[in-house]
Amino acid sequence: MSLHSRTDYTRGQLDAAQVQGDPWSLLQRWVKEAVDAGIHDPTAFTLSTLDERGFPHGRVVLLRDTRDGELVFFTNYQSEKGRDLERIHKGGATFFWPHAERQIRVRGTVKRVPESESDAYFASRPRGSQLGAWSSDQSERVESRSDLDASYERQEVRFSDQEQVTRPQHWGGYALVPVEIEFWQGRASRMHDRIRCIRDEHGGWSISRLQP
Ligand SMILES: Cc1cc2nc3c(=O)[nH]c(=O)nc-3n(C[C@H](O)[C@H](O)[C@H](O)COP(=O)(O)O)c2cc1C
């Protein structure tokens, strides 16, 4: 299979002035523009973690909040990513929006969000997703699809007389607190714009342009 298709990137441009010393606002703007564009899963990003041998793990999760300058996502704390993050409280987030020819890369420290926030988000989920959180020991082996379905059916029965499904203690949110944010805007002839913002010791950002 030959994969030689070529895209010339012409949909935008980016300079340091657009960051205006505040990369967080630009990140929020790009996320909002992706949402407004009506694309599928506009908040999906690849979360990178490191396992105990130092190998990277990447997988897609959904961004659920950008409050307080943090990227909030929800998952199973005992999953592979959860175990990685409980060991090494650091991670990376990579967004790619092909329609806008944009990428954002974030690196930072990761912490659990307050339990009250996980409770509130869990309560807002559809009942099926809530039952799914109880039914799946995420990242563990399962013998068959039918075993998995049987696990879900057991939870349906278990919660059948309860209006609210309670949040499992092993399920909740993490917040990625950026130390570095890089914006990439595709440009013609592979001469893309890259603006990298690094947190300085005063809580501000040092901003530079990188070669593509
Ligand atoms: C579009 C998309 C969105 C996803 N969103 C989430 C999410 O928000 N949380 C989550 O735990 N897994 C999500 N997943 C599944 C993860 O990619 C992954 O399969 C799962 O979390 C197990 O990862 P782990 O074994 O590395 O912990 C999503 C997958 C896709 C493709």
The ligand as an SDF file (V2000), in Angstrom:
LIG
                    3D

 31 33  0  0  0  0  0  0  0  0999 V2000
  -12.5560    9.1270   20.4260 C   0  0  0  0  0  0  0  0  0  0  0  0
  -12.1750    8.3540   21.6720 C   0  0  0  0  0  0  0  0  0  0  0  0
  -12.4720    8.8910   22.9110 C   0  0  0  0  0  0  0  0  0  0  0  0
  -12.1160    8.2030   24.0790 C   0  0  0  0  0  0  0  0  0  0  0  0
  -12.3560    8.7920   25.2800 N   0  0  0  0  0  0  0  0  0  0  0  0
  -11.9390    8.1770   26.4130 C   0  0  0  0  0  0  0  0  0  0  0  0
  -12.0620    8.8420   27.6820 C   0  0  0  0  0  0  0  0  0  0  0  0
  -12.4790   10.0050   27.7750 O   0  0  0  0  0  0  0  0  0  0  0  0
  -11.6500    8.1580   28.7800 N   0  0  0  0  0  0  0  0  0  0  0  0
  -11.1450    6.8860   28.7160 C   0  0  0  0  0  0  0  0  0  0  0  0
  -10.8130    6.3280   29.7590 O   0  0  0  0  0  0  0  0  0  0  0  0
  -10.9870    6.2680   27.5230 N   0  0  0  0  0  0  0  0  0  0  0  0
  -11.3610    6.8730   26.3790 C   0  0  0  0  0  0  0  0  0  0  0  0
  -11.1920    6.2530   25.1730 N   0  0  0  0  0  0  0  0  0  0  0  0
  -10.5880    4.9030   25.1480 C   0  0  0  0  0  0  0  0  0  0  0  0
   -9.0610    5.0100   25.2940 C   0  0  0  0  0  0  0  0  0  0  0  0
   -8.4890    5.4140   24.0620 O   0  0  0  0  0  0  0  0  0  0  0  0
   -8.4130    3.6960   25.7560 C   0  0  0  0  0  0  0  0  0  0  0  0
   -8.7580    2.6430   24.8760 O   0  0  0  0  0  0  0  0  0  0  0  0
   -8.8470    3.3040   27.1570 C   0  0  0  0  0  0  0  0  0  0  0  0
   -8.9570    4.4180   28.0130 O   0  0  0  0  0  0  0  0  0  0  0  0
   -7.8460    2.3170   27.7720 C   0  0  0  0  0  0  0  0  0  0  0  0
   -6.5710    2.9220   27.7890 O   0  0  0  0  0  0  0  0  0  0  0  0
   -5.3780    2.3580   28.7080 P   0  0  0  0  0  0  0  0  0  0  0  0
   -5.4740    0.8620   28.6850 O   0  0  0  0  0  0  0  0  0  0  0  0
   -4.1410    2.8960   28.1020 O   0  0  0  0  0  0  0  0  0  0  0  0
   -5.6100    2.8980   30.1070 O   0  0  0  0  0  0  0  0  0  0  0  0
  -11.4960    6.9330   23.9940 C   0  0  0  0  0  0  0  0  0  0  0  0
  -11.1740    6.4130   22.7260 C   0  0  0  0  0  0  0  0  0  0  0  0
  -11.4950    7.1260   21.5850 C   0  0  0  0  0  0  0  0  0  0  0  0
  -11.0960    6.5580   20.2560 C   0  0  0  0  0  0  0  0  0  0  0  0
  1  2  1  0
  2  3  1  0
  2 30  2  0
  3  4  2  0
  4  5  1  0
  4 28  1  0
  5  6  2  0
  6  7  1  0
  6 13  1  0
  7  8  2  0
  7  9  1  0
  9 10  1  0
 10 11  2  0
 10 12  1  0
 12 13  2  0
 13 14  1  0
 14 15  1  0
 14 28  1  0
 15 16  1  0
 16 17  1  0
 16 18  1  0
 18 19  1  0
 18 20  1  0
 20 21  1  0
 20 22  1  0
 22 23  1  0
 23 24  1  0
 24 25  2  0
 24 26  1  0
 24 27  1  0
 28 29  2  0
 29 30  1  0
 30 31  1  0
M  END
$$$$
